[in-house]
Amino acid sequence: MSKLHVAVIGCGSIARHRHLVEYANHPEVKIVAVCDAVESRVKETAEIYNAKAYTSYEELLTMEKIDAISVCLPNYLHAPVSIAALNKGCHVLCEKPMATSREEAEEMIKAAASNNKKLMIGHNQRFVPSHQKARKLIEQGEIGKIYSFRTTFGHGGPEGWSADGTDSWFFKKDQAFIGAMGDLGVHKADLLRYLLNEEFVQVGAFVETSAKENTNVDDNATLILKTKSGVIGTLAASWAYTAKEDNSTIIYGENATLRLEDDPQYSLVVHYKNGESVYYELGGIQSNAEGGQTTTHVIDHFVESILKDSEPLIDGEEGKKSLEVILGALESVKSNSIYHMEK
Ligand SMILES: NC(=O)c1ccc[n+]([C@@H]2O[C@H](COP(=O)([O-])OP(=O)(O)OC[C@H]3O[C@@H](n4cnc5c(N)ncnc54)[C@H](O)[C@@H]3O)[C@@H](O)[C@H]2O)c1
């Protein structure tokens, strides 16, 4: 069988560190084209991967015969570019947060269904080995009834990550739509939905801009959440963990406490009620820090879902539900009250 022809739209940090590298390593994929608005950036990328360079995604979609694309663009472009590609008959892997509104997310889902194409959202936290193991332990009843959790994702801010540094779109509301909460918080909303295997029904939030001066989006957010069955917890997202990244999650249950990505050596630690502890060394989480890059499994999973015609783990509906938690938090801030998701 001939290789899957792939294009990557946006050649910034996430494309360079993960999508391009992981497609290039996949034996059944050929990167045929890349696109970025910055000409020097796209030319350099095209040279590395022996692909064709475009500065306009519309032109790329018109000129090339592509099976699948990755959307690695600022948040406000996720929906329009994904929908354009789906309508051209491409499968789409779109970065998170899926879209900037519920309506956009629904349009993306509709476009995937009407064109019979896969739509996957890049919530890589689900593929982290410690997270997968925790989900299994919870599912098997090993932890008993889950009572509560606390989860956080923070680092020093996107100026240390984005291709455009302090000038990045991450800091501009018209392009990013939200700050740390949409960049990092949405990952944890998705992770907790996955671990607990149920939906959040209530959310309250404090969302602040306290650390950065060059932005009109949030850089610190704390959410309180409640699931349908009554599990309660907190979710924090921050661009102001100035000294060190924190990407940890703790789950408190009837029989045990799970500590995820909290210990530098043991990515999962289980403390049982009877005093025993089990320490799992399961390999690291993807991190922005030097040497923190491990495979995300996102690209492999996306390619497999196309080749095997199976539904990706994080399809459009899943991406939308995780986005809705963040949108609910914004509603809570607006109304200064707890937002009921099922309203
Ligand atoms: N899954 C993850 O863990 C993870 C991590 C980081 C970023 N992301 C997501 O990936 C996406 C991209 O983020 P990034 O960190 O690569 O940002 P970045 O700033 O490093 O790169 C964005 C790129 O998009 C290009 N661009 C902007 N407008 C364009 C247009 N109209 N046409 C073509 N190119 C255009 C820019 O020139 C830039 O090269 C974001 O949605 C972000 O939330 C996901």
The ligand as a MOL file (V3000), in Angstrom:
LIG
                    3D

  0  0  0     0  0            999 V3000
M  V30 BEGIN CTAB
M  V30 COUNTS 44 48 0 0 0
M  V30 BEGIN ATOM
M  V30 1 N -0.6380 19.1880 22.8550 0
M  V30 2 C 0.2230 19.9550 23.4710 0
M  V30 3 O 0.7990 19.5690 24.4960 0
M  V30 4 C 0.5320 21.3210 22.9380 0
M  V30 5 C 1.6930 21.9960 23.3520 0
M  V30 6 C 1.9540 23.2560 22.8280 0
M  V30 7 C 1.0700 23.8420 21.9180 0
M  V30 8 N -0.0540 23.1710 21.5510 0 CHG=1
M  V30 9 C -1.0280 23.7840 20.6160 0
M  V30 10 O -0.4660 23.7870 19.3160 0
M  V30 11 C -0.9170 24.9310 18.5870 0
M  V30 12 C 0.2940 25.6710 18.0410 0
M  V30 13 O 1.1000 26.0830 19.1420 0
M  V30 14 P 2.6760 26.2460 19.0670 0
M  V30 15 O 3.1560 26.0740 20.4450 0
M  V30 16 O 3.2580 25.4430 17.9790 0 CHG=-1
M  V30 17 O 2.7290 27.8130 18.6770 0
M  V30 18 P 3.9050 28.5960 17.9380 0
M  V30 19 O 3.6890 30.0220 18.2270 0
M  V30 20 O 5.2280 28.0040 18.2930 0
M  V30 21 O 3.6310 28.2780 16.3950 0
M  V30 22 C 2.4890 28.7110 15.6950 0
M  V30 23 C 2.8690 28.8290 14.2220 0
M  V30 24 O 1.6970 29.1350 13.4600 0
M  V30 25 C 2.1110 30.0180 12.4240 0
M  V30 26 N 0.9300 30.7350 11.8870 0
M  V30 27 C 0.1970 31.7100 12.4900 0
M  V30 28 N -0.8030 32.1030 11.6690 0
M  V30 29 C -0.7240 31.3570 10.5490 0
M  V30 30 C -1.4700 31.2800 9.3430 0
M  V30 31 N -2.5490 32.0590 9.1240 0
M  V30 32 N -1.0800 30.3900 8.3880 0
M  V30 33 C 0.0090 29.6180 8.5720 0
M  V30 34 N 0.7640 29.6470 9.6860 0
M  V30 35 C 0.4010 30.4940 10.6720 0
M  V30 36 C 3.1100 30.9310 13.0910 0
M  V30 37 O 3.9210 31.6040 12.1520 0
M  V30 38 C 3.8820 29.9420 13.9510 0
M  V30 39 O 5.0050 29.4110 13.2750 0
M  V30 40 C -1.7470 25.7380 19.5810 0
M  V30 41 O -3.1040 25.4750 19.3860 0
M  V30 42 C -1.3330 25.2320 20.9410 0
M  V30 43 O -2.3560 25.3330 21.9040 0
M  V30 44 C -0.3180 21.9260 22.0300 0
M  V30 END ATOM
M  V30 BEGIN BOND
M  V30 1 1 1 2
M  V30 2 2 2 3
M  V30 3 1 2 4
M  V30 4 1 4 5
M  V30 5 2 4 44
M  V30 6 2 5 6
M  V30 7 1 6 7
M  V30 8 2 7 8
M  V30 9 1 8 9
M  V30 10 1 8 44
M  V30 11 1 9 10
M  V30 12 1 9 42
M  V30 13 1 10 11
M  V30 14 1 11 12
M  V30 15 1 11 40
M  V30 16 1 12 13
M  V30 17 1 13 14
M  V30 18 2 14 15
M  V30 19 1 14 16
M  V30 20 1 14 17
M  V30 21 1 17 18
M  V30 22 2 18 19
M  V30 23 1 18 20
M  V30 24 1 18 21
M  V30 25 1 21 22
M  V30 26 1 22 23
M  V30 27 1 23 24
M  V30 28 1 23 38
M  V30 29 1 24 25
M  V30 30 1 25 26
M  V30 31 1 25 36
M  V30 32 1 26 27
M  V30 33 1 26 35
M  V30 34 2 27 28
M  V30 35 1 28 29
M  V30 36 1 29 30
M  V30 37 2 29 35
M  V30 38 1 30 31
M  V30 39 2 30 32
M  V30 40 1 32 33
M  V30 41 2 33 34
M  V30 42 1 34 35
M  V30 43 1 36 37
M  V30 44 1 36 38
M  V30 45 1 38 39
M  V30 46 1 40 41
M  V30 47 1 40 42
M  V30 48 1 42 43
M  V30 END BOND
M  V30 END CTAB
M  END
